[in-house]
């Protein structure tokens, strides 16, 4: 499946983000693990993610 075609559909985007692992603090959200498809999706929609 081509990721570019998947991103066109909201349901597919939500499916990609379904297993996103984060720790939520008072003023920050720290992403713990990103899959390759999640990285591509964030890049496509313009979200900057710093992995620690």
mmCIF entry with sequence, helices, sheets and N, C-alpha, C, O atoms, coordinates in Angstrom:
data_MODEL
# 
_entry.id   MODEL 
# 
_entity.id                         1 
_entity.type                       polymer 
_entity.pdbx_number_of_molecules   1 
# 
_entity_poly.entity_id                      1 
_entity_poly.type                           'polypeptide(L)' 
_entity_poly.nstd_linkage                   no 
_entity_poly.nstd_monomer                   no 
_entity_poly.pdbx_seq_one_letter_code       
;(UNK)(UNK)(UNK)(UNK)(UNK)(UNK)(UNK)(UNK)(UNK)(UNK)(UNK)(UNK)(UNK)(UNK)(UNK)(UNK)
(UNK)(UNK)(UNK)(UNK)(UNK)(UNK)(UNK)(UNK)(UNK)(UNK)(UNK)(UNK)(UNK)(UNK)(UNK)(UNK)
(UNK)(UNK)(UNK)(UNK)(UNK)(UNK)(UNK)(UNK)(UNK)(UNK)(UNK)(UNK)(UNK)(UNK)(UNK)(UNK)
(UNK)(UNK)(UNK)(UNK)
;
_entity_poly.pdbx_seq_one_letter_code_can   XXXXXXXXXXXXXXXXXXXXXXXXXXXXXXXXXXXXXXXXXXXXXXXXXXXX 
_entity_poly.pdbx_strand_id                 A 
# 
loop_
_entity_poly_seq.entity_id 
_entity_poly_seq.num 
_entity_poly_seq.mon_id 
_entity_poly_seq.hetero 
1 1  UNK n 
1 2  UNK n 
1 3  UNK n 
1 4  UNK n 
1 5  UNK n 
1 6  UNK n 
1 7  UNK n 
1 8  UNK n 
1 9  UNK n 
1 10 UNK n 
1 11 UNK n 
1 12 UNK n 
1 13 UNK n 
1 14 UNK n 
1 15 UNK n 
1 16 UNK n 
1 17 UNK n 
1 18 UNK n 
1 19 UNK n 
1 20 UNK n 
1 21 UNK n 
1 22 UNK n 
1 23 UNK n 
1 24 UNK n 
1 25 UNK n 
1 26 UNK n 
1 27 UNK n 
1 28 UNK n 
1 29 UNK n 
1 30 UNK n 
1 31 UNK n 
1 32 UNK n 
1 33 UNK n 
1 34 UNK n 
1 35 UNK n 
1 36 UNK n 
1 37 UNK n 
1 38 UNK n 
1 39 UNK n 
1 40 UNK n 
1 41 UNK n 
1 42 UNK n 
1 43 UNK n 
1 44 UNK n 
1 45 UNK n 
1 46 UNK n 
1 47 UNK n 
1 48 UNK n 
1 49 UNK n 
1 50 UNK n 
1 51 UNK n 
1 52 UNK n 
# 
_struct_asym.id          A 
_struct_asym.entity_id   1 
# 
loop_
_struct_conf.conf_type_id 
_struct_conf.id 
_struct_conf.pdbx_PDB_helix_id 
_struct_conf.beg_label_comp_id 
_struct_conf.beg_label_asym_id 
_struct_conf.beg_label_seq_id 
_struct_conf.pdbx_beg_PDB_ins_code 
_struct_conf.end_label_comp_id 
_struct_conf.end_label_asym_id 
_struct_conf.end_label_seq_id 
_struct_conf.pdbx_end_PDB_ins_code 
_struct_conf.beg_auth_comp_id 
_struct_conf.beg_auth_asym_id 
_struct_conf.beg_auth_seq_id 
_struct_conf.end_auth_comp_id 
_struct_conf.end_auth_asym_id 
_struct_conf.end_auth_seq_id 
_struct_conf.pdbx_PDB_helix_class 
_struct_conf.details 
_struct_conf.pdbx_PDB_helix_length 
HELX_P HELX_P1 AA1 UNK A 3  ? UNK A 7  ? UNK A 3  UNK A 7  1 ? 5  
HELX_P HELX_P2 AA2 UNK A 10 ? UNK A 17 ? UNK A 10 UNK A 17 1 ? 8  
HELX_P HELX_P3 AA3 UNK A 36 ? UNK A 45 ? UNK A 36 UNK A 45 1 ? 10 
# 
_struct_conf_type.id          HELX_P 
_struct_conf_type.criteria    ? 
_struct_conf_type.reference   ? 
# 
_struct_sheet.id               AA1 
_struct_sheet.type             ? 
_struct_sheet.number_strands   2 
_struct_sheet.details          ? 
# 
_struct_sheet_order.sheet_id     AA1 
_struct_sheet_order.range_id_1   1 
_struct_sheet_order.range_id_2   2 
_struct_sheet_order.offset       ? 
_struct_sheet_order.sense        anti-parallel 
# 
loop_
_struct_sheet_range.sheet_id 
_struct_sheet_range.id 
_struct_sheet_range.beg_label_comp_id 
_struct_sheet_range.beg_label_asym_id 
_struct_sheet_range.beg_label_seq_id 
_struct_sheet_range.pdbx_beg_PDB_ins_code 
_struct_sheet_range.end_label_comp_id 
_struct_sheet_range.end_label_asym_id 
_struct_sheet_range.end_label_seq_id 
_struct_sheet_range.pdbx_end_PDB_ins_code 
_struct_sheet_range.beg_auth_comp_id 
_struct_sheet_range.beg_auth_asym_id 
_struct_sheet_range.beg_auth_seq_id 
_struct_sheet_range.end_auth_comp_id 
_struct_sheet_range.end_auth_asym_id 
_struct_sheet_range.end_auth_seq_id 
AA1 1 UNK A 21 ? UNK A 24 ? UNK A 21 UNK A 24 
AA1 2 UNK A 29 ? UNK A 33 ? UNK A 29 UNK A 33 
# 
loop_
_atom_site.group_PDB 
_atom_site.id 
_atom_site.type_symbol 
_atom_site.label_atom_id 
_atom_site.label_alt_id 
_atom_site.label_comp_id 
_atom_site.label_asym_id 
_atom_site.label_entity_id 
_atom_site.label_seq_id 
_atom_site.pdbx_PDB_ins_code 
_atom_site.Cartn_x 
_atom_site.Cartn_y 
_atom_site.Cartn_z 
_atom_site.occupancy 
_atom_site.B_iso_or_equiv 
_atom_site.pdbx_formal_charge 
_atom_site.auth_seq_id 
_atom_site.auth_comp_id 
_atom_site.auth_asym_id 
_atom_site.auth_atom_id 
_atom_site.pdbx_PDB_model_num 
ATOM 1   N N  . UNK A 1 1  ? 0.840  -1.187 0.000  1.00 0.00 ? 1  UNK A N  1 
ATOM 2   C CA . UNK A 1 1  ? 0.000  0.000  0.000  1.00 0.00 ? 1  UNK A CA 1 
ATOM 3   C C  . UNK A 1 1  ? 0.881  1.245  0.000  1.00 0.00 ? 1  UNK A C  1 
ATOM 4   O O  . UNK A 1 1  ? 1.901  1.306  0.688  1.00 0.00 ? 1  UNK A O  1 
ATOM 5   N N  . UNK A 1 2  ? 0.478  2.203  -0.762 1.00 0.00 ? 2  UNK A N  1 
ATOM 6   C CA . UNK A 1 2  ? 1.217  3.444  -0.855 1.00 0.00 ? 2  UNK A CA 1 
ATOM 7   C C  . UNK A 1 2  ? 0.766  4.398  0.247  1.00 0.00 ? 2  UNK A C  1 
ATOM 8   O O  . UNK A 1 2  ? -0.424 4.690  0.369  1.00 0.00 ? 2  UNK A O  1 
ATOM 9   N N  . UNK A 1 3  ? 1.712  4.882  1.050  1.00 0.00 ? 3  UNK A N  1 
ATOM 10  C CA . UNK A 1 3  ? 1.383  5.768  2.162  1.00 0.00 ? 3  UNK A CA 1 
ATOM 11  C C  . UNK A 1 3  ? 0.736  7.051  1.672  1.00 0.00 ? 3  UNK A C  1 
ATOM 12  O O  . UNK A 1 3  ? -0.165 7.575  2.327  1.00 0.00 ? 3  UNK A O  1 
ATOM 13  N N  . UNK A 1 4  ? 1.181  7.571  0.521  1.00 0.00 ? 4  UNK A N  1 
ATOM 14  C CA . UNK A 1 4  ? 0.623  8.813  -0.005 1.00 0.00 ? 4  UNK A CA 1 
ATOM 15  C C  . UNK A 1 4  ? -0.884 8.671  -0.229 1.00 0.00 ? 4  UNK A C  1 
ATOM 16  O O  . UNK A 1 4  ? -1.638 9.594  0.079  1.00 0.00 ? 4  UNK A O  1 
ATOM 17  N N  . UNK A 1 5  ? -1.327 7.547  -0.751 1.00 0.00 ? 5  UNK A N  1 
ATOM 18  C CA . UNK A 1 5  ? -2.759 7.317  -0.970 1.00 0.00 ? 5  UNK A CA 1 
ATOM 19  C C  . UNK A 1 5  ? -3.495 7.144  0.350  1.00 0.00 ? 5  UNK A C  1 
ATOM 20  O O  . UNK A 1 5  ? -4.647 7.562  0.465  1.00 0.00 ? 5  UNK A O  1 
ATOM 21  N N  . UNK A 1 6  ? -2.854 6.537  1.355  1.00 0.00 ? 6  UNK A N  1 
ATOM 22  C CA . UNK A 1 6  ? -3.479 6.332  2.652  1.00 0.00 ? 6  UNK A CA 1 
ATOM 23  C C  . UNK A 1 6  ? -3.759 7.649  3.349  1.00 0.00 ? 6  UNK A C  1 
ATOM 24  O O  . UNK A 1 6  ? -4.792 7.792  4.004  1.00 0.00 ? 6  UNK A O  1 
ATOM 25  N N  . UNK A 1 7  ? -2.856 8.617  3.221  1.00 0.00 ? 7  UNK A N  1 
ATOM 26  C CA . UNK A 1 7  ? -2.984 9.879  3.932  1.00 0.00 ? 7  UNK A CA 1 
ATOM 27  C C  . UNK A 1 7  ? -4.188 10.667 3.431  1.00 0.00 ? 7  UNK A C  1 
ATOM 28  O O  . UNK A 1 7  ? -4.730 11.491 4.168  1.00 0.00 ? 7  UNK A O  1 
ATOM 29  N N  . UNK A 1 8  ? -4.611 10.436 2.215  1.00 0.00 ? 8  UNK A N  1 
ATOM 30  C CA . UNK A 1 8  ? -5.759 11.138 1.661  1.00 0.00 ? 8  UNK A CA 1 
ATOM 31  C C  . UNK A 1 8  ? -7.032 10.839 2.450  1.00 0.00 ? 8  UNK A C  1 
ATOM 32  O O  . UNK A 1 8  ? -7.975 11.630 2.424  1.00 0.00 ? 8  UNK A O  1 
ATOM 33  N N  . UNK A 1 9  ? -7.068 9.742  3.127  1.00 0.00 ? 9  UNK A N  1 
ATOM 34  C CA . UNK A 1 9  ? -8.260 9.312  3.855  1.00 0.00 ? 9  UNK A CA 1 
ATOM 35  C C  . UNK A 1 9  ? -8.047 9.506  5.357  1.00 0.00 ? 9  UNK A C  1 
ATOM 36  O O  . UNK A 1 9  ? -7.053 9.034  5.910  1.00 0.00 ? 9  UNK A O  1 
ATOM 37  N N  . UNK A 1 10 ? -8.968 10.190 6.007  1.00 0.00 ? 10 UNK A N  1 
ATOM 38  C CA . UNK A 1 10 ? -8.854 10.457 7.440  1.00 0.00 ? 10 UNK A CA 1 
ATOM 39  C C  . UNK A 1 10 ? -8.817 9.163  8.240  1.00 0.00 ? 10 UNK A C  1 
ATOM 40  O O  . UNK A 1 10 ? -8.053 9.053  9.199  1.00 0.00 ? 10 UNK A O  1 
ATOM 41  N N  . UNK A 1 11 ? -9.614 8.205  7.869  1.00 0.00 ? 11 UNK A N  1 
ATOM 42  C CA . UNK A 1 11 ? -9.653 6.946  8.606  1.00 0.00 ? 11 UNK A CA 1 
ATOM 43  C C  . UNK A 1 11 ? -8.297 6.249  8.579  1.00 0.00 ? 11 UNK A C  1 
ATOM 44  O O  . UNK A 1 11 ? -7.870 5.687  9.588  1.00 0.00 ? 11 UNK A O  1 
ATOM 45  N N  . UNK A 1 12 ? -7.623 6.282  7.443  1.00 0.00 ? 12 UNK A N  1 
ATOM 46  C CA . UNK A 1 12 ? -6.308 5.654  7.345  1.00 0.00 ? 12 UNK A CA 1 
ATOM 47  C C  . UNK A 1 12 ? -5.281 6.409  8.185  1.00 0.00 ? 12 UNK A C  1 
ATOM 48  O O  . UNK A 1 12 ? -4.417 5.798  8.814  1.00 0.00 ? 12 UNK A O  1 
ATOM 49  N N  . UNK A 1 13 ? -5.376 7.741  8.193  1.00 0.00 ? 13 UNK A N  1 
ATOM 50  C CA . UNK A 1 13 ? -4.453 8.535  9.005  1.00 0.00 ? 13 UNK A CA 1 
ATOM 51  C C  . UNK A 1 13 ? -4.632 8.218  10.483 1.00 0.00 ? 13 UNK A C  1 
ATOM 52  O O  . UNK A 1 13 ? -3.653 8.078  11.216 1.00 0.00 ? 13 UNK A O  1 
ATOM 53  N N  . UNK A 1 14 ? -5.880 8.106  10.918 1.00 0.00 ? 14 UNK A N  1 
ATOM 54  C CA . UNK A 1 14 ? -6.141 7.763  12.317 1.00 0.00 ? 14 UNK A CA 1 
ATOM 55  C C  . UNK A 1 14 ? -5.675 6.350  12.646 1.00 0.00 ? 14 UNK A C  1 
ATOM 56  O O  . UNK A 1 14 ? -5.222 6.081  13.759 1.00 0.00 ? 14 UNK A O  1 
ATOM 57  N N  . UNK A 1 15 ? -5.788 5.459  11.684 1.00 0.00 ? 15 UNK A N  1 
ATOM 58  C CA . UNK A 1 15 ? -5.309 4.093  11.887 1.00 0.00 ? 15 UNK A CA 1 
ATOM 59  C C  . UNK A 1 15 ? -3.792 4.073  12.063 1.00 0.00 ? 15 UNK A C  1 
ATOM 60  O O  . UNK A 1 15 ? -3.272 3.319  12.885 1.00 0.00 ? 15 UNK A O  1 
ATOM 61  N N  . UNK A 1 16 ? -3.083 4.899  11.295 1.00 0.00 ? 16 UNK A N  1 
ATOM 62  C CA . UNK A 1 16 ? -1.628 4.996  11.412 1.00 0.00 ? 16 UNK A CA 1 
ATOM 63  C C  . UNK A 1 16 ? -1.242 5.525  12.795 1.00 0.00 ? 16 UNK A C  1 
ATOM 64  O O  . UNK A 1 16 ? -0.263 5.069  13.386 1.00 0.00 ? 16 UNK A O  1 
ATOM 65  N N  . UNK A 1 17 ? -2.016 6.488  13.307 1.00 0.00 ? 17 UNK A N  1 
ATOM 66  C CA . UNK A 1 17 ? -1.685 7.119  14.588 1.00 0.00 ? 17 UNK A CA 1 
ATOM 67  C C  . UNK A 1 17 ? -2.252 6.370  15.792 1.00 0.00 ? 17 UNK A C  1 
ATOM 68  O O  . UNK A 1 17 ? -2.018 6.767  16.934 1.00 0.00 ? 17 UNK A O  1 
ATOM 69  N N  . UNK A 1 18 ? -2.974 5.320  15.552 1.00 0.00 ? 18 UNK A N  1 
ATOM 70  C CA . UNK A 1 18 ? -3.666 4.606  16.619 1.00 0.00 ? 18 UNK A CA 1 
ATOM 71  C C  . UNK A 1 18 ? -2.732 4.131  17.730 1.00 0.00 ? 18 UNK A C  1 
ATOM 72  O O  . UNK A 1 18 ? -3.099 4.182  18.904 1.00 0.00 ? 18 UNK A O  1 
ATOM 73  N N  . UNK A 1 19 ? -1.565 3.684  17.388 1.00 0.00 ? 19 UNK A N  1 
ATOM 74  C CA . UNK A 1 19 ? -0.638 3.128  18.374 1.00 0.00 ? 19 UNK A CA 1 
ATOM 75  C C  . UNK A 1 19 ? 0.499  4.080  18.723 1.00 0.00 ? 19 UNK A C  1 
ATOM 76  O O  . UNK A 1 19 ? 1.570  3.640  19.139 1.00 0.00 ? 19 UNK A O  1 
ATOM 77  N N  . UNK A 1 20 ? 0.275  5.371  18.558 1.00 0.00 ? 20 UNK A N  1 
ATOM 78  C CA . UNK A 1 20 ? 1.295  6.369  18.898 1.00 0.00 ? 20 UNK A CA 1 
ATOM 79  C C  . UNK A 1 20 ? 1.522  6.357  20.403 1.00 0.00 ? 20 UNK A C  1 
ATOM 80  O O  . UNK A 1 20 ? 0.579  6.481  21.184 1.00 0.00 ? 20 UNK A O  1 
ATOM 81  N N  . UNK A 1 21 ? 2.780  6.207  20.803 1.00 0.00 ? 21 UNK A N  1 
ATOM 82  C CA . UNK A 1 21 ? 3.117  6.117  22.225 1.00 0.00 ? 21 UNK A CA 1 
ATOM 83  C C  . UNK A 1 21 ? 3.745  7.424  22.673 1.00 0.00 ? 21 UNK A C  1 
ATOM 84  O O  . UNK A 1 21 ? 4.745  7.867  22.109 1.00 0.00 ? 21 UNK A O  1 
ATOM 85  N N  . UNK A 1 22 ? 3.151  8.042  23.694 1.00 0.00 ? 22 UNK A N  1 
ATOM 86  C CA . UNK A 1 22 ? 3.633  9.322  24.220 1.00 0.00 ? 22 UNK A CA 1 
ATOM 87  C C  . UNK A 1 22 ? 3.550  9.326  25.735 1.00 0.00 ? 22 UNK A C  1 
ATOM 88  O O  . UNK A 1 22 ? 2.772  8.587  26.339 1.00 0.00 ? 22 UNK A O  1 
ATOM 89  N N  . UNK A 1 23 ? 4.375  10.183 26.335 1.00 0.00 ? 23 UNK A N  1 
ATOM 90  C CA . UNK A 1 23 ? 4.248  10.500 27.757 1.00 0.00 ? 23 UNK A CA 1 
ATOM 91  C C  . UNK A 1 23 ? 3.790  11.947 27.832 1.00 0.00 ? 23 UNK A C  1 
ATOM 92  O O  . UNK A 1 23 ? 4.370  12.823 27.190 1.00 0.00 ? 23 UNK A O  1 
ATOM 93  N N  . UNK A 1 24 ? 2.755  12.194 28.612 1.00 0.00 ? 24 UNK A N  1 
ATOM 94  C CA . UNK A 1 24 ? 2.188  13.532 28.726 1.00 0.00 ? 24 UNK A CA 1 
ATOM 95  C C  . UNK A 1 24 ? 2.583  14.111 30.074 1.00 0.00 ? 24 UNK A C  1 
ATOM 96  O O  . UNK A 1 24 ? 2.313  13.525 31.122 1.00 0.00 ? 24 UNK A O  1 
ATOM 97  N N  . UNK A 1 25 ? 3.236  15.287 30.029 1.00 0.00 ? 25 UNK A N  1 
ATOM 98  C CA . UNK A 1 25 ? 3.626  16.013 31.221 1.00 0.00 ? 25 UNK A CA 1 
ATOM 99  C C  . UNK A 1 25 ? 2.815  17.297 31.290 1.00 0.00 ? 25 UNK A C  1 
ATOM 100 O O  . UNK A 1 25 ? 2.001  17.568 30.407 1.00 0.00 ? 25 UNK A O  1 
ATOM 101 N N  . UNK A 1 26 ? 3.028  18.073 32.317 1.00 0.00 ? 26 UNK A N  1 
ATOM 102 C CA . UNK A 1 26 ? 2.258  19.291 32.516 1.00 0.00 ? 26 UNK A CA 1 
ATOM 103 C C  . UNK A 1 26 ? 2.347  20.245 31.316 1.00 0.00 ? 26 UNK A C  1 
ATOM 104 O O  . UNK A 1 26 ? 1.333  20.797 30.890 1.00 0.00 ? 26 UNK A O  1 
ATOM 105 N N  . UNK A 1 27 ? 3.536  20.437 30.779 1.00 0.00 ? 27 UNK A N  1 
ATOM 106 C CA . UNK A 1 27 ? 3.673  21.391 29.671 1.00 0.00 ? 27 UNK A CA 1 
ATOM 107 C C  . UNK A 1 27 ? 4.267  20.770 28.406 1.00 0.00 ? 27 UNK A C  1 
ATOM 108 O O  . UNK A 1 27 ? 4.497  21.485 27.430 1.00 0.00 ? 27 UNK A O  1 
ATOM 109 N N  . UNK A 1 28 ? 4.519  19.475 28.397 1.00 0.00 ? 28 UNK A N  1 
ATOM 110 C CA . UNK A 1 28 ? 5.143  18.817 27.254 1.00 0.00 ? 28 UNK A CA 1 
ATOM 111 C C  . UNK A 1 28 ? 4.476  17.488 26.960 1.00 0.00 ? 28 UNK A C  1 
ATOM 112 O O  . UNK A 1 28 ? 3.868  16.863 27.829 1.00 0.00 ? 28 UNK A O  1 
ATOM 113 N N  . UNK A 1 29 ? 4.608  17.076 25.711 1.00 0.00 ? 29 UNK A N  1 
ATOM 114 C CA . UNK A 1 29 ? 4.237  15.730 25.294 1.00 0.00 ? 29 UNK A CA 1 
ATOM 115 C C  . UNK A 1 29 ? 5.475  15.133 24.643 1.00 0.00 ? 29 UNK A C  1 
ATOM 116 O O  . UNK A 1 29 ? 6.000  15.686 23.677 1.00 0.00 ? 29 UNK A O  1 
ATOM 117 N N  . UNK A 1 30 ? 5.943  14.005 25.168 1.00 0.00 ? 30 UNK A N  1 
ATOM 118 C CA . UNK A 1 30 ? 7.164  13.374 24.673 1.00 0.00 ? 30 UNK A CA 1 
ATOM 119 C C  . UNK A 1 30 ? 6.780  12.109 23.919 1.00 0.00 ? 30 UNK A C  1 
ATOM 120 O O  . UNK A 1 30 ? 6.158  11.202 24.472 1.00 0.00 ? 30 UNK A O  1 
ATOM 121 N N  . UNK A 1 31 ? 7.163  12.065 22.639 1.00 0.00 ? 31 UNK A N  1 
ATOM 122 C CA . UNK A 1 31 ? 6.902  10.896 21.809 1.00 0.00 ? 31 UNK A CA 1 
ATOM 123 C C  . UNK A 1 31 ? 7.952  9.845  22.133 1.00 0.00 ? 31 UNK A C  1 
ATOM 124 O O  . UNK A 1 31 ? 9.150  10.126 22.114 1.00 0.00 ? 31 UNK A O  1 
ATOM 125 N N  . UNK A 1 32 ? 7.499  8.637  22.429 1.00 0.00 ? 32 UNK A N  1 
ATOM 126 C CA . UNK A 1 32 ? 8.431  7.579  22.797 1.00 0.00 ? 32 UNK A CA 1 
ATOM 127 C C  . UNK A 1 32 ? 8.898  6.777  21.591 1.00 0.00 ? 32 UNK A C  1 
ATOM 128 O O  . UNK A 1 32 ? 10.095 6.526  21.450 1.00 0.00 ? 32 UNK A O  1 
ATOM 129 N N  . UNK A 1 33 ? 8.006  6.379  20.741 1.00 0.00 ? 33 UNK A N  1 
ATOM 130 C CA . UNK A 1 33 ? 8.355  5.545  19.594 1.00 0.00 ? 33 UNK A CA 1 
ATOM 131 C C  . UNK A 1 33 ? 7.530  5.999  18.394 1.00 0.00 ? 33 UNK A C  1 
ATOM 132 O O  . UNK A 1 33 ? 6.331  6.252  18.516 1.00 0.00 ? 33 UNK A O  1 
ATOM 133 N N  . UNK A 1 34 ? 8.173  6.100  17.243 1.00 0.00 ? 34 UNK A N  1 
ATOM 134 C CA . UNK A 1 34 ? 7.459  6.391  16.008 1.00 0.00 ? 34 UNK A CA 1 
ATOM 135 C C  . UNK A 1 34 ? 7.733  5.286  14.997 1.00 0.00 ? 34 UNK A C  1 
ATOM 136 O O  . UNK A 1 34 ? 8.865  4.824  14.857 1.00 0.00 ? 34 UNK A O  1 
ATOM 137 N N  . UNK A 1 35 ? 6.698  4.875  14.302 1.00 0.00 ? 35 UNK A N  1 
ATOM 138 C CA . UNK A 1 35 ? 6.898  3.942  13.200 1.00 0.00 ? 35 UNK A CA 1 
ATOM 139 C C  . UNK A 1 35 ? 7.255  4.743  11.955 1.00 0.00 ? 35 UNK A C  1 
ATOM 140 O O  . UNK A 1 35 ? 7.136  5.969  11.937 1.00 0.00 ? 35 UNK A O  1 
ATOM 141 N N  . UNK A 1 36 ? 7.684  4.056  10.941 1.00 0.00 ? 36 UNK A N  1 
ATOM 142 C CA . UNK A 1 36 ? 8.058  4.716  9.691  1.00 0.00 ? 36 UNK A CA 1 
ATOM 143 C C  . UNK A 1 36 ? 6.856  5.452  9.087  1.00 0.00 ? 36 UNK A C  1 
ATOM 144 O O  . UNK A 1 36 ? 6.998  6.571  8.594  1.00 0.00 ? 36 UNK A O  1 
ATOM 145 N N  . UNK A 1 37 ? 5.677  4.828  9.124  1.00 0.00 ? 37 UNK A N  1 
ATOM 146 C CA . UNK A 1 37 ? 4.485  5.459  8.567  1.00 0.00 ? 37 UNK A CA 1 
ATOM 147 C C  . UNK A 1 37 ? 4.058  6.683  9.371  1.00 0.00 ? 37 UNK A C  1 
ATOM 148 O O  . UNK A 1 37 ? 3.587  7.666  8.797  1.00 0.00 ? 37 UNK A O  1 
ATOM 149 N N  . UNK A 1 38 ? 4.217  6.634  10.699 1.00 0.00 ? 38 UNK A N  1 
ATOM 150 C CA . UNK A 1 38 ? 3.893  7.788  11.538 1.00 0.00 ? 38 UNK A CA 1 
ATOM 151 C C  . UNK A 1 38 ? 4.822  8.959  11.220 1.00 0.00 ? 38 UNK A C  1 
ATOM 152 O O  . UNK A 1 38 ? 4.379  10.105 11.150 1.00 0.00 ? 38 UNK A O  1 
ATOM 153 N N  . UNK A 1 39 ? 6.106  8.672  11.027 1.00 0.00 ? 39 UNK A N  1 
ATOM 154 C CA . UNK A 1 39 ? 7.061  9.723  10.664 1.00 0.00 ? 39 UNK A CA 1 
ATOM 155 C C  . UNK A 1 39 ? 6.665  10.374 9.348  1.00 0.00 ? 39 UNK A C  1 
ATOM 156 O O  . UNK A 1 39 ? 6.684  11.599 9.227  1.00 0.00 ? 39 UNK A O  1 
ATOM 157 N N  . UNK A 1 40 ? 6.306  9.557  8.358  1.00 0.00 ? 40 UNK A N  1 
ATOM 158 C CA . UNK A 1 40 ? 5.903  10.079 7.058  1.00 0.00 ? 40 UNK A CA 1 
ATOM 159 C C  . UNK A 1 40 ? 4.626  10.914 7.165  1.00 0.00 ? 40 UNK A C  1 
ATOM 160 O O  . UNK A 1 40 ? 4.509  11.959 6.524  1.00 0.00 ? 40 UNK A O  1 
ATOM 161 N N  . UNK A 1 41 ? 3.681  10.458 7.965  1.00 0.00 ? 41 UNK A N  1 
ATOM 162 C CA . UNK A 1 41 ? 2.428  11.197 8.146  1.00 0.00 ? 41 UNK A CA 1 
ATOM 163 C C  . UNK A 1 41 ? 2.689  12.545 8.796  1.00 0.00 ? 41 UNK A C  1 
ATOM 164 O O  . UNK A 1 41 ? 2.159  13.557 8.335  1.00 0.00 ? 41 UNK A O  1 
ATOM 165 N N  . UNK A 1 42 ? 3.488  12.588 9.849  1.00 0.00 ? 42 UNK A N  1 
ATOM 166 C CA . UNK A 1 42 ? 3.794  13.848 10.522 1.00 0.00 ? 42 UNK A CA 1 
ATOM 167 C C  . UNK A 1 42 ? 4.509  14.813 9.575  1.00 0.00 ? 42 UNK A C  1 
ATOM 168 O O  . UNK A 1 42 ? 4.234  16.012 9.582  1.00 0.00 ? 42 UNK A O  1 
ATOM 169 N N  . UNK A 1 43 ? 5.416  14.293 8.771  1.00 0.00 ? 43 UNK A N  1 
ATOM 170 C CA . UNK A 1 43 ? 6.117  15.133 7.807  1.00 0.00 ? 43 UNK A CA 1 
ATOM 171 C C  . UNK A 1 43 ? 5.147  15.714 6.781  1.00 0.00 ? 43 UNK A C  1 
ATOM 172 O O  . UNK A 1 43 ? 5.238  16.889 6.424  1.00 0.00 ? 43 UNK A O  1 
ATOM 173 N N  . UNK A 1 44 ? 4.230  14.892 6.316  1.00 0.00 ? 44 UNK A N  1 
ATOM 174 C CA . UNK A 1 44 ? 3.255  15.311 5.309  1.00 0.00 ? 44 UNK A CA 1 
ATOM 175 C C  . UNK A 1 44 ? 2.334  16.408 5.833  1.00 0.00 ? 44 UNK A C  1 
ATOM 176 O O  . UNK A 1 44 ? 2.003  17.336 5.096  1.00 0.00 ? 44 UNK A O  1 
ATOM 177 N N  . UNK A 1 45 ? 1.915  16.315 7.096  1.00 0.00 ? 45 UNK A N  1 
ATOM 178 C CA . UNK A 1 45 ? 0.976  17.309 7.629  1.00 0.00 ? 45 UNK A CA 1 
ATOM 179 C C  . UNK A 1 45 ? 1.684  18.465 8.319  1.00 0.00 ? 45 UNK A C  1 
ATOM 180 O O  . UNK A 1 45 ? 1.033  19.401 8.785  1.00 0.00 ? 45 UNK A O  1 
ATOM 181 N N  . UNK A 1 46 ? 3.014  18.411 8.391  1.00 0.00 ? 46 UNK A N  1 
ATOM 182 C CA . UNK A 1 46 ? 3.776  19.550 8.907  1.00 0.00 ? 46 UNK A CA 1 
ATOM 183 C C  . UNK A 1 46 ? 3.918  19.618 10.414 1.00 0.00 ? 46 UNK A C  1 
ATOM 184 O O  . UNK A 1 46 ? 4.068  20.702 10.977 1.00 0.00 ? 46 UNK A O  1 
ATOM 185 N N  . UNK A 1 47 ? 3.874  18.472 11.072 1.00 0.00 ? 47 UNK A N  1 
ATOM 186 C CA . UNK A 1 47 ? 4.046  18.416 12.525 1.00 0.00 ? 47 UNK A CA 1 
ATOM 187 C C  . UNK A 1 47 ? 5.521  18.109 12.817 1.00 0.00 ? 47 UNK A C  1 
ATOM 188 O O  . UNK A 1 47 ? 6.079  17.156 12.275 1.00 0.00 ? 47 UNK A O  1 
ATOM 189 N N  . UNK A 1 48 ? 6.134  18.907 13.660 1.00 0.00 ? 48 UNK A N  1 
ATOM 190 C CA . UNK A 1 48 ? 7.529  18.700 14.040 1.00 0.00 ? 48 UNK A CA 1 
ATOM 191 C C  . UNK A 1 48 ? 7.566  17.837 15.298 1.00 0.00 ? 48 UNK A C  1 
ATOM 192 O O  . UNK A 1 48 ? 6.960  18.176 16.314 1.00 0.00 ? 48 UNK A O  1 
ATOM 193 N N  . UNK A 1 49 ? 8.278  16.729 15.217 1.00 0.00 ? 49 UNK A N  1 
ATOM 194 C CA . UNK A 1 49 ? 8.362  15.804 16.332 1.00 0.00 ? 49 UNK A CA 1 
ATOM 195 C C  . UNK A 1 49 ? 9.831  15.638 16.704 1.00 0.00 ? 49 UNK A C  1 
ATOM 196 O O  . UNK A 1 49 ? 10.658 15.279 15.867 1.00 0.00 ? 49 UNK A O  1 
ATOM 197 N N  . UNK A 1 50 ? 10.145 15.905 17.974 1.00 0.00 ? 50 UNK A N  1 
ATOM 198 C CA . UNK A 1 50 ? 11.497 15.684 18.490 1.00 0.00 ? 50 UNK A CA 1 
ATOM 199 C C  . UNK A 1 50 ? 11.450 14.417 19.324 1.00 0.00 ? 50 UNK A C  1 
ATOM 200 O O  . UNK A 1 50 ? 10.709 14.342 20.304 1.00 0.00 ? 50 UNK A O  1 
ATOM 201 N N  . UNK A 1 51 ? 12.228 13.433 18.945 1.00 0.00 ? 51 UNK A N  1 
ATOM 202 C CA . UNK A 1 51 ? 12.257 12.162 19.659 1.00 0.00 ? 51 UNK A CA 1 
ATOM 203 C C  . UNK A 1 51 ? 13.363 12.215 20.694 1.00 0.00 ? 51 UNK A C  1 
ATOM 204 O O  . UNK A 1 51 ? 14.499 12.580 20.393 1.00 0.00 ? 51 UNK A O  1 
ATOM 205 N N  . UNK A 1 52 ? 13.015 11.845 21.927 1.00 0.00 ? 52 UNK A N  1 
ATOM 206 C CA . UNK A 1 52 ? 14.012 11.829 22.993 1.00 0.00 ? 52 UNK A CA 1 
ATOM 207 C C  . UNK A 1 52 ? 14.258 10.416 23.462 1.00 0.00 ? 52 UNK A C  1 
ATOM 208 O O  . UNK A 1 52 ? 15.071 10.197 24.361 1.00 0.00 ? 52 UNK A O  1 
# 
